Amino acid sequence: MLACALPQAARAADVVDIRRAYIEAADEGYRLAAVYDFDLNHGLTDAVQHGVPLYFTTQVEFTRPRWYWFDEKAIVAHQTARLQFNLLTREYYVTIVGSVRQTFPTLDEALFLIRRPSRWVVAPRGALKVGESYSVTLRMLLDPDYLPKPIQVNAFNNAEWRLASEKKSFSYKAE
């Protein structure tokens, strides 16, 4: 009985679970609100605490079905958050690439911001046709493309460095 439970627990550590995701219309555009659930395994925690930055990328895609051709890709967007530990100050930093940077005293507090990011404007107003239904596909992953080259090789060959969600799809009717 115990042997059956161990592989499931080990697999759960390598998966990002999308707990909640929805789109909301705002004055500045369409915002993605999402909540992720994941833990860093020992190898990733050790890497961060030795100064290796980790990059978490959220990918979102809006498609509209067409009967006469392939589905129309209305919006394709991504946002990357960098998690980094400063060995001298003993602080964790989370930087939304191209945006804000916040400092945290513990890894759990830093991961909280990555697990529950602020609502991100994925598209400006007018990018979607009002009244049309769109299929929204969301994915979140530890992005190996941003890692230093020697670590990319290790990440490619090592399952400890693969942390990703399954694609989650839901419908959204543009407002």
VENUR-V823792 format. One record per residue. N is the residue number from 0. SS is DSSP state (A for helix, B for strand, O for the rest). OMEGA is omega in whole degrees, 0 to 359 (NA if undefined). D_LAST is the distance of its C-alpha to the last C-alpha in Angstrom with 2 decimals. Layout:
n;ss;omega;d_last
N;SS;OMEGA;D_LAST
N;SS;OMEGA;D_LAST
//
This chain:
n;ss;omega;d_last
0;O;180;50.76
1;A;180;50.23
2;A;179;50.12
3;A;182;47.14
4;A;184;45.17
5;A;179;45.85
6;A;178;44.09
7;A;179;40.88
8;A;179;41.03
9;A;179;41.77
10;A;182;38.86
11;A;180;36.46
12;O;182;37.42
13;O;185;36.21
14;B;171;32.72
15;B;179;29.50
16;B;176;27.69
17;B;184;23.91
18;B;183;23.83
19;B;176;20.17
20;B;176;17.06
21;B;179;13.35
22;B;175;10.29
23;B;179;8.68
24;B;178;6.51
25;O;181;9.41
26;O;183;11.06
27;O;179;12.79
28;B;181;10.24
29;B;184;9.20
30;B;175;11.97
31;B;173;14.05
32;B;184;16.00
33;B;175;19.02
34;B;181;22.50
35;B;177;25.37
36;B;177;28.85
37;O;174;31.85
38;O;174;35.31
39;O;176;37.35
40;O;184;40.52
41;A;181;43.89
42;A;179;43.99
43;A;177;40.68
44;A;179;41.61
45;A;179;44.99
46;A;179;43.58
47;A;183;41.30
48;A;175;44.24
49;O;172;46.35
50;O;179;44.03
51;O;178;41.99
52;O;176;38.33
53;B;183;35.75
54;B;179;32.39
55;B;183;29.36
56;B;174;26.59
57;B;180;23.07
58;B;178;21.62
59;B;182;18.05
60;B;175;17.09
61;B;176;14.04
62;B;178;15.48
63;B;182;14.59
64;O;175;17.51
65;O;182;19.59
66;O;187;22.52
67;O;184;24.78
68;O;176;24.71
69;O;178;23.66
70;O;179;20.09
71;B;175;18.18
72;B;184;17.76
73;B;182;14.66
74;B;170;15.20
75;B;183;18.41
76;B;175;19.06
77;B;178;21.71
78;B;183;23.04
79;B;175;26.65
80;B;180;28.40
81;B;175;32.20
82;B;184;34.43
83;B;178;37.88
84;B;177;41.02
85;B;184;43.42
86;O;182;46.92
87;O;182;48.53
88;O;181;46.29
89;O;179;45.43
90;B;177;41.74
91;B;178;38.60
92;B;171;35.95
93;B;181;32.34
94;B;170;30.89
95;B;188;27.38
96;O;181;28.56
97;O;185;27.94
98;O;188;26.93
99;O;175;28.51
100;B;179;31.67
101;B;182;32.70
102;B;180;36.10
103;B;179;36.97
104;O;183;40.40
105;O;178;39.80
106;A;181;38.23
107;A;179;36.40
108;A;178;34.69
109;A;179;33.70
110;A;178;32.35
111;A;179;30.30
112;A;179;28.18
113;A;180;27.75
114;A;181;26.99
115;O;183;24.38
116;O;176;22.92
117;O;181;20.86
118;O;187;17.12
119;B;179;17.03
120;B;183;14.65
121;B;181;14.51
122;B;178;12.79
123;B;174;12.32
124;O;180;9.50
125;O;180;9.76
126;O;179;10.99
127;O;178;8.46
128;O;182;8.17
129;O;180;5.14
130;O;179;6.16
131;O;176;8.44
132;B;181;9.70
133;B;172;11.17
134;B;181;14.20
135;B;178;14.43
136;B;184;18.11
137;B;177;19.50
138;B;177;23.15
139;B;183;25.30
140;B;169;28.94
141;B;189;32.00
142;O;181;32.11
143;A;182;35.72
144;A;181;35.14
145;A;182;35.36
146;O;173;38.55
147;O;186;41.96
148;A;180;43.58
149;A;180;46.32
150;A;176;43.84
151;A;179;41.57
152;A;178;44.56
153;A;181;45.05
154;A;180;41.37
155;A;184;41.50
156;A;187;44.60
157;O;182;43.93
158;A;178;41.62
159;A;184;41.50
160;A;179;39.28
161;O;179;36.64
162;O;184;33.84
163;B;176;30.54
164;B;167;27.89
165;O;176;27.20
166;O;178;23.95
167;B;181;21.32
168;B;175;18.63
169;B;183;15.70
170;B;176;12.69
171;B;176;9.01
172;B;185;6.45
173;O;178;3.79
174;O;NA;0.00
//
